Amino acid sequence: MTMKSVFVSELDDQVEALLEHYERATRSKTDARIYGELAAECRELARAAAAEDYRTAGVHIESIRRISMDGLSMEDAWLIPVSRIEKLLRVLIVDARCPYCKGYLRSATARQCPECLRDWHDADNVRFLG
């Protein structure tokens, strides 16, 4: 399993959990209209993520955060998945690649690759971690 597929899989799981929460809340809360808006944004987020359009997905997660902060006194527990999704989208948008194997890195500033296990913190002394 590649690093990108791990990030994509985690993104799918987080989005699905968030969507389930909002759809459940739409049926049971007095703020059903706002939760309905959140569920609709979450469905669009899921579509964009499935199409690997991570920039559009980022716009939808920003809308989810804005609607949540403006319209609800949300539990902190549901802001955690939103933050995780934002971090995953940042990694996927940056598209940071290893200069040796072209595998995905965890961030744009990473200096070691989780796929080929090379470490180039010291450019004159590239080493294998494995």
Secondary structure, DSSP 8 states (H G I E B T S, - for coil): --HHHHHHHHHHHHHHHHHHHHHHHHHH-TTHHHHHHHHHHHHHHHHHHHTT-HHHHHHHHHHHHHHHHHH----GGGHHHHHHHHHHHHHHHHT-B-TTT--B-SSTT--B-TTT-EE-SSTTS-EE--
